[in-house]
Amino acid sequence: MLTSVQNPLIKNLRKLQRTKGRREQQLFLLEGTHLIEEALATKYPLLTVCYTPQWQDRYPSLCQRVCEVADRSEQVSERVLQAIATTVNPDGIIATAPRPQPQTVGITQIGLALETVQDPGNLGTIIRTAASAGADGLWLSGDSVDLDHPKVLRASAGAWFRLPMAVCSNLTEQLAIAQQQGIAIVATLPDASLTYWELDFKQPTIIILGNEGAGLSESLIGLADRQVQIPLSGGVESLNVAICAALMLYEAKRQQQNGTYGR
């Protein structure tokens, strides 16, 4: 059992709590039983796994599976696991995994593009919602929060492994290519004349959502084929970006299933 936080392995794992460490080692942390189970279910590679004796006692069969799949497994003390974790009360297991490689996101019905989204909880919630709504995938601008930020993974509740996602160095260029392929680009703006339920989502569509404070850039607004708003009652300035994503995605899902749109 590893009991010292000064152990070289543990010191390296602790570096993965930060963006710099994840980029230098090209690894990220998976914390908690649920994320480990989702990684196993989707065959996402696990490299180093650290778990406490208490966790092993609670999940003996899962522990055996994890140790068979991972490149390295180590039993650690609760103090050591606490030092690795980014959560206040870790449930007994943490693994490292290789950072996600670039993916091809193909849009056949509905997709999302996110520009400069900074809050990891928002991004994780959007990923979870997009997977639940049956979205084809998600594009993320390169200046957004890290896709493998620990809070993003936790907020996604495991959906992170089930949604095709790609980080784009030039999101405008990527969307312009999609547009040339016949995919409609829809921007959400507070002053648009059209409400989101009045838009026909039955054609392949990418919904673009912007930064929590600044909204969408002028380049993406100018690229959009249509602009829509989510109506707000008087005195309410805006909605959380994850809520906006949920409303838009489920309206698209409703239309695609029922074949109707409009009031």
N, C-alpha and C positions, 0 to 999 in steps of 0.2 A: 504493500500500500504506500502511495506517495502522501507524505504528511507535511512537507515543507513547501511554502510558497516561493522559496528561493530555488527550487528545482529548475534546471534549465528549460525543461518542457513546459512547466507551469508558467514560467516567465514569458515564454514565447506565446502561449495561449492567451495570457492576459493582454498582450499587445493587440490582439484581434478585437478588443473592445473599441478600438479607435479606427477611423478611416485609414490613417497612415499605415497602421499595422496590417490591416486587411489587404491593402494594395501592395505593400512590400512582400508579404508572404503569399499573396494570391489565394488566401483562405478566408473563411468566415465561420462564425459560431452558430451552431444549432443548439438551442437551450430548451430542455424540457421533453417530457415523454411524448407529447402529441406531435411535436415537430419531428422527433426521431421516427415515430411510427409512420408519418407521412413520407419521410425520406425513404424509408424501407419500401413502402407501398409503391412508390414511383421509381424505385431503383436509383435514387440519387446517391452518388458515391459518398461514403463516410470514410474519413481518414483516421483521425485519432478520437477515441471515445474515452471519456472519464466519467466514472460513476461511483457512487458511495455504496458501502455494504448494505445500508438500509434500502437503497433503491433496488439493489440486486435481490434482496429478500422479498420485496413487493412484486417484482416483475422478473422472476427467474427465467421463464421461457423467452421473454423479450430480450433479456440480457444475453442469453445464449445466442440468439439470432444476431444481435448487434455485434457481438464479439466475433462471430463467424464472418460477418461482412466487412467489418472495419479493418484497415491496415494495421492498426495498433489499438489495444485497449488497456486501460489502466484503472485499477481501483484506487480511489483517493479518499482522503478524510473530508468530512463536511466543511471544515475550515478551508481546505484547498479548493473545493468546488465553489464555495462562496466567493473566493478570491477571483476565480475565473469568470464567474457569472456577471451579467449586467443587470440581473433582476435582484430584488431585495430578498426574496424567498425562493431560491431555485429548488426544483423538486427532486434533484438527485442525479441528473445526467446532463452532460454537455458533450457535443461532438464538433469536430472541425470537418469542413467540406470544401472542395475547390470552388472558387468564385464562379458564378455562372458565365458560360461562354456565350458569344453573340448568337442569337437565334433569328430565324426567319419567321416573321409574323405575317401570316396570310389572312386577309380579311375577306370573308365570303358574305357575311351579313352585317355584323356590328363590331366595331373596335373602339378603343380609346387612345388618345394621345394626350400626354400630360406635359406641360411646359413649366419648368422651374418650380415644381412642387417641393417644398422644403420640410414639411412636417412628416416624420416617419410614420406616425400613427395614421395620418390621412392616407398616405400611400398604401400602407398595409390594409386599411379598411377598403380602399378602392379596389385593390387586387382581390380581396375576398368577395366583394360585391360583384366585380366583373366575372369572376369564375362562377358565382352563384347564378348570375343572369344569363350565363351561356355565351359570353362575349368570345370572339375569336382570338383576341389578344390585346396587348397594350404596348404602346411606344412611349418611352420616357426620354425627355431631353437630358443631355449630358450634364447640365448644371443643376439637376435635381438631387434630392437626397439619395444616398447609395441604395441600390436595389437590395443589397444584402445587409443593410443596417439591422442590428438585432431587434429594434422596435418595429421595423417593417415586417420582419418575419413573424414576430409574435402577433401583431395586429392582423396579419393575413390568416391566422388560425389554420395554417397548413395549405391554404389555397395557393400559396406562393409556388408550390411544386406543380400545380395543375393548370396554370395559365401561361401560354406563350408570351414572353416579354422580351423586349429589345431596348437597349439604351442607344440613342441616336446622337451622334456628334452634331448633326445638322437636321433638326426636326422639320424645319420648313422644307428643306430639300426632299426629305423622305416622304412627307405628305404630298408634295407636288408630284412625285413619281406615282403615288397611289392614285392621285386625282387623274393623272393621264391614263390610268388603267380603268377608269370609269367609276371610281369610288367617290361618293359625295363627302365633302368635308364640311362639318357643321360646327360653328363656333357658338359658345354661350356668352351672351352679353346682356348686361342689365337693361340697356335701352333699346334692344331689338324690338321690332314691331310684331314679330311672330312669336306666339307661345310655343313651348316645346311639344305640346300635344297636337298642335296644328301642322306639324311637319310630317311628311310622309317618310317613315323610316323603313319602308319595305324594300327599298333599294340598298345595296351595300353602302354602309356609312361609317365614317370615323368621327367620333365626337371629340372635340378638342377642349380641354380645360386648362386654366392658367394658374399662376401663382396665387397663393392664399391672400396676399395683400394687393399685388399690382395687377392681377388678372393676366390676360393674354397680351402678347407683344403685337405691335402693329403689323409685322410681317405675316403672322398667322391669321390675324383678323382679315387682312387683305387677301389672303389665299382662300379663305372659306367661301364655299358656294352659297351657304345660307347662314343666317344668324338668328338665334332664338333666345328667348328669355324664359326664366322661371318666375312667374308672377309672385310678388311679395306684398303682404298687407302693409298699410301705412305705418311708418316708424321703424320698419325692419330694413336694415341696410343691405344685408347679404346673407347667403347661406354658406355653410361649410362646404368645401370642395368635394368631400366624400359624399355628402348628401346630394349635391348636384349630380354627381356621377350616378348615384343609385336611381334618382328620379328619371334621368335620361335613359339609362340602360333598361329599366323595367318598362318604360313607355315603348321603347323600341321592341322589346320582347313581346309586349301585349299586341302591338300592331302586327308583328310578324306571325303571331299565332292566330289572331282574329281577322287579319286582313282589312282592318278599318282604322281610320285616323280622323282627327278633327273633333269638333265639339259634338 
